[in-house]
Amino acid sequence: MNAPSAPPPGPLLDRYRAGDLRALARAVTLAEAGLPAARPLLRAARERGARAVVLGVTGSPGSGKSTLTDALIAFLRQRGQRVAVLAVDPSSPYSGGAILGDRIRMLRHHADEGVFVRSLASRGALGGLSERTLGVLALLEGAGFDWVILETVGVGQSEVDVAAACDHTLLVLTPAGGDGVQAFKAGIMEIADVIAVNKADLPGADRTIRELMAAQGLGAHDEHTWFAPIRRTVAAKGEGTEAIVAAVEAHRAHLGEDGLQRRREARAALEVRTLVQERLLRRARELGRDLYARVARGDLDADDAADTLLRGDL
């Protein structure tokens, strides 16, 4: 399939800066495809500065992340705030396509000019994020939204990149499903700034909350440690969303401007590392076939082959 053609950057750039949602959608398409035409748009987005609350929503599949995100959109819109959502959906290992079901769940907001919802295929990326997620996230931030919500695939403990990509991380768990115990394992528990025990009208919610509170006290901490607030939600009924937003805003106050800047620097580092990895892997695919054959025959050591690719001595 051919990549999208690059439009003249001037008119598109002007429309993006003016807040045109169609221009934003086109800019996202260019950035996702990794086309050079996206670069002026990405520069413009970053020149505008980071003002949005960037919230990552993660958790195991079936915990209700999309339903909770939809409820958060409704609550924030009632407050008059503009919301963008970037939902990373799992890709098919066969076709590479994605169902993009999160956009389907949020259809009730499709006519609202204050809401922008876009889905990205994960393309098999580990860490829960597509390799182009951070560029798209920057475009949404630069478009002047008050909140940008990044909803990840939901793959469990490996899904920790979201913490580096966002200002705040919301971990969504459910009672009586083993989520409380799984959250204690290294990785996913440590990235949570706020915890939602969703479907809290089900049996076992109280036990899950007690287990989470006990687990928080086991780690190393002092008087400056932020213990993620644990809030009950029933996303399907819109219950608990106000408490989640209040907890996120409390964490933002706790971080302060210096803390937010450190998180933005971590996001920039992740984006640069991701692009370096992508380009090195592309170079390896394009130039390394003979090297792979030589390694397979035993004519060349794998470490030497890797060094050769990095140096470009082919």
Order of alpha helices (4+ residues) and beta strands (2+ residues): alpha-alpha-alpha-beta-alpha-beta-alpha-beta-alpha-beta-alpha-beta-alpha-beta-alpha-beta-alpha-alpha-alpha
